[in-house]
């Protein structure tokens, strides 16, 4: 056998061994299979901005899977045993489970007393000089009837002694856009208001907090919905808190973990923690 053929055989055997080693390694990784799949919201999402601010997340993990709405995050985590995401408390359903944060479950009581740390305001954004129909819908939101709906929907009302709403037989269209987290609550307020005022029409577009704030500032809609406080460069509009909400960390129902610390959440979303076994 020639030297060249002998070297060729050695290389072939060596390559096979390397390939076999890689397969064994990949198999071992697959068997451990506990990598944390981080799901987050898109840029411009008020929920994302509020979450990162509260968790003190300065450098979010780049490999996170981005979802453009609350429903998408719920669906993804519900289908992924290794997934973790965050949503509005009012949007929580039985498809996923809510984790305690530092031993505290998210609820109206724990949000009000401050023991649940990941909470934020729902803000109604507008320019001064509202038209009649918009002003009347505003009055409804902050009436006893409106704030009772806030509570019934699973959020925390901001007016405990709100005045009763008086029907004025308003007609006209009110355009609202913004946060997908505030959207479900606004839909319930819309439905109740339109039953009282059948000649009024409330049109709602859920396209993210930043888009809603911009629309209100530019006058393309009457109200913007924001799930975060207004930034310094957004002070050309008025923002009024209409409800308080908890941001819930959600897990797949098969995940045995029930309680995570705020620092653990930060480490997961910054990429410092990569595997569920590092936590459990």
Secondary structure, 3 states (H helix, E strand, C coil): CCHHHHHHHHHHHHHHHHHHHHHHHHHHHHHHCCECEEEEECCCCHHHHHHHHHHCCCCCCCCCEEECCHHHHHHHHHHCCCEEEEEEHHHCCCCCEECEECCECCCHHHHHCCCCCCEEEEEEEECCCCCHHHHHHHHHHCCHHHHHHHHHCCCEECCCCCCCCCCCCCCEEEEEEECHHHHHHHHHHHHHHHHHCCCEEEEEEECCHHHHHHHHHHCCCCEEEECCCCCHHHCCCEEEEEEEEEEEEEECCCCCCCEECHHHHHHHHHCCCCEHHHCC
